[in-house]
């Protein structure tokens, strides 16, 4: 009877987390950047944003391939990718249940924390790589706990391919994969590096850079400024999200207290701390909570592996009904689902919400247009219907839904350099939002694509020459293109200082 109660409590909590993920399902604006690249691929233009220009605009190669397969089967990207994300997230929850089915009451408590974690349930969808990262992480843990070494190594090796910085999460767990000799350990580490290394080689040959253009754009600021933003992001993400704060804080405490108790406790603690350090170093993100996911995943592993199952002598089914009612009431009071009833009963403000050093709750803004149950057409999003700039290619501040709704043969570049390799190599000014650096720009900078255009600055003219070879040359294997790629890899960010700057609160003109 006790075992039946434990299983019931875990299943109720599991269902509650999944229900919350469904009710909060949405797509973020950045997801449409990847969606456009997927559609370009199926149109025969390659995995690019603008036809004829090989620039990698996504940071999640594996998720991009999954999206491409999903689209190739005839499923929609918007809103269909929300369903895909929910299916993948459900697979991750199933792997978590399998991994810790011997600690069902502990699992129920941890799932309750996940239920209250806005970070976990919001990024169960969003259109980004986050649900696949969760599923791979939990599959790796399940493999380690159940003795399936092949499953663990495969899942860990796919994590950096899903997003390169997840290598910091995968590496500590790779170090506790059971092997007999150091040669076996080296084989595991080689397997961990192989998929991401293969993609980096492909990316260098095809795109002209081992890193995506978005990474070049977002990590080009000064280290002190990034640390300032990153620490602010950590504080804001934790203090506005009680579930994530519980997973991270208790995860660190249990990891230190029970360091010697279990190899997963040690691996999870290291992964958690590395994830926090990385968030601070990278400058956080403009989406509140998103970069906290690896730390939250590590925290839940530490808690589940390090905390013994509590003994609650209760077999009355009324306890399970009370638990279900409590979680349902908490969800109703939170008022954050996309159900029409809740939008009416708990209306969301028509604003971005509170701004934490440039990071904010983007879902709160995009919900009316991009929620699973949204009734306002995507085309009614304010900046989507804005008139295009009179430039060729079109110049815009919005690269997501705005660009997705433009024709695929219509070239678009952005001020934030997400798909603009020229601006990505200009050093940004201090004070921009994370991932949205403000850059001083040369007049008609988009004309670097024209071989006849001259900027009058030797540095910019040389940069334009190399970019044309790397990203636009039809001859992928020429010596001249290879030399240009090497120069771009060695080149430091170009500083342009002649610009007038004015501040307005958190924003800069």
Secondary structure by P-SEA (a helix, b strand, c coil): caaaaaaaaaaaaaaaaaaaaaaacccccaaaaaaaaaaaaaacccccccccccccccccaaaaaaaaaaaaacccccaaaaaaaaaaaaaaaaaaaaaccccaaaaaaaaaaaaacaaaaaacccccaaaaaaaaaaaaaaaaaacaaaaaaaaaaacccccccaaaaaaaaaaacccccaaaaaaaaaaaacaaaaaaaaaaacccccccaaaaaaacccaaaaaaaaaaaaaaaaaacaaaaaaaaaaaaaaaaaccccaaaaaaaaaaaaaaaaaaaacccccccccaaaaaaaaaaaaaacccbbbbccccaaaaaaaaaaaaaaaaaacccccaaaaaaccccccccccccccccccccccccccccccccccccccccccccccccccccccccccccccccbbbbccccccccccccccccccccccccccccccccccccccccccccaaaaaaaaaaaaaccccccccaaaaaaaaaaaaccbbbbcbbbbbbcccccc
